[in-house]
Amino acid sequence: MIRWSQRIESLPPYLFAEIDQKKQEMKARGADIIDLGVGDPDIPTPAHIVEALKRAAEDPQNHRYPSYEGMLAFREAVASWYRQRFGVTLDPQREVVTLIGSKEGIAHTPLAFVDPGDIVLVPDPGYPVYSVATTFAGGIPYSMPLLKQNDFLPDLDAIPEDIRRKAKLMFINYPNNPTSAVADKGFFKEVVDFSSRYGVLVCHDAAYTEIAFDGFIPPSFLEVDGAKEVGMEFHSLSKTFNMTGWRIGFAVGNASAIAALGKVKTNIDSGVFQAIQFAGIEALRNYSLGLLERRRIYEARRNLFCKGLDEVGLRYYPPKATFYVWFEVPEGMSSKDFTAKLLAETAIVVTPGNGFGRYGEGYVRVSITIDDERLAEAVERLKKIKF
Ligand SMILES: *Cc1c(COP(=O)(O)O)cnc(C)c1O
């Protein structure tokens, strides 16, 4: 009799299990499923990055354990990219740590800062890792609702005084998954003021800063005065360079926070395969290669899909960034019912908004990571369904 820990026994039930099962059944019956559920780029990693990996993989020097904190050359490439892209200066030795994908760093962060009973402020709806990792560390997630009337930014004034005092950490994420909302430096300044007043460490998840449209250039949290005193920022090569399978990302910012996260990691993992770090250096050094084209592809898909939603009469938040569209389910339906109906009647898979937290109820998220032809087919199917 194997007994699971409370920690995992108490995890919320897997919300997508039912949908996954239904999807598998339909697939087995030969249904032509269009999966808009998973946020995983369909476009391959640029060839120059793959070539850099191949070269580095041939070198036996890269076959041994890498350094825990990441090769200095990779961290230097990160610092240099931050200077160019955001005008932010970073010390590659003390203010950058390499991660096995940003999810890894995010998941380990509460272990470095949160003691049992501490409050962690998390966006709701939000990337589920923030609250699960908090719970794993014995902390208590406190939802900051992201509401339409606030453009899906948390209302910091609405956080009660006792919660502010007990809070250790705050996760924010802009451009945002799942809502696609964006933040400007004015919002980041508010966050810096709040967190310096209450001694809350800010963890900004910046996975989508490079996927933006209509000329919008998402800022870094660290562009704001005082941000480095109170926060860190997580970045990933996954979405920027279509490298989700490679597992490489990084955290930058406050040196003491970076050191604490690094200390957790030295006790858990042994760093990122050096050949992948070399490929990461290649990616960051030639960051703009193909970038506009990648943005153009998503922008065209966004236009196509949102036009379809307009025609069907479903309300959505117009995305200025990310590869998600966050739209409202028809009046009187739940996210789950709508998702099930869509799957049953059109063989389209979407993610129910409540899978990202209770304030996601009433919405669904689609990921436009499929080609134009399939996306157009999805729109045609949507038009035929009666709500
Ligand atoms: C995709 C994603 C990540 C994780 O990316 P990695 O592949 O682990 O680097 C982190 N945060 C958000 C919000 C994401 O959508």
The ligand as an SDF file (V2000), in Angstrom:
LIG
                    3D

 15 15  0  0  0  0  0  0  0  0999 V2000
    5.1090   28.7360  -21.0010 C   0  0  0  0  0  0  0  0  0  0  0  0
    5.1280   29.4890  -19.7060 C   0  0  0  0  0  0  0  0  0  0  0  0
    6.1910   29.3910  -18.8050 C   0  0  0  0  0  0  0  0  0  0  0  0
    7.2290   28.2990  -18.8160 C   0  0  0  0  0  0  0  0  0  0  0  0
    8.0690   28.2280  -19.8070 O   0  0  0  0  0  0  0  0  0  0  0  0
    9.3110   27.2630  -19.7610 P   0  0  0  0  0  0  0  0  0  0  0  0
    9.1610   26.4350  -20.9740 O   0  0  0  0  0  0  0  0  0  0  0  0
    9.3140   26.4590  -18.5090 O   0  0  0  0  0  0  0  0  0  0  0  0
   10.4660   28.1850  -19.7900 O   0  0  0  0  0  0  0  0  0  0  0  0
    6.2060   30.1860  -17.6810 C   0  0  0  0  0  0  0  0  0  0  0  0
    5.2110   31.0190  -17.4430 N   0  0  0  0  0  0  0  0  0  0  0  0
    4.1670   31.1370  -18.2540 C   0  0  0  0  0  0  0  0  0  0  0  0
    3.0930   32.0880  -17.9070 C   0  0  0  0  0  0  0  0  0  0  0  0
    4.0810   30.3590  -19.4040 C   0  0  0  0  0  0  0  0  0  0  0  0
    3.0010   30.4430  -20.1710 O   0  0  0  0  0  0  0  0  0  0  0  0
  1  2  1  0
  2  3  1  0
  2 14  2  0
  3  4  1  0
  3 10  2  0
  4  5  1  0
  5  6  1  0
  6  7  2  0
  6  8  1  0
  6  9  1  0
 10 11  1  0
 11 12  2  0
 12 13  1  0
 12 14  1  0
 14 15  1  0
M  END
$$$$
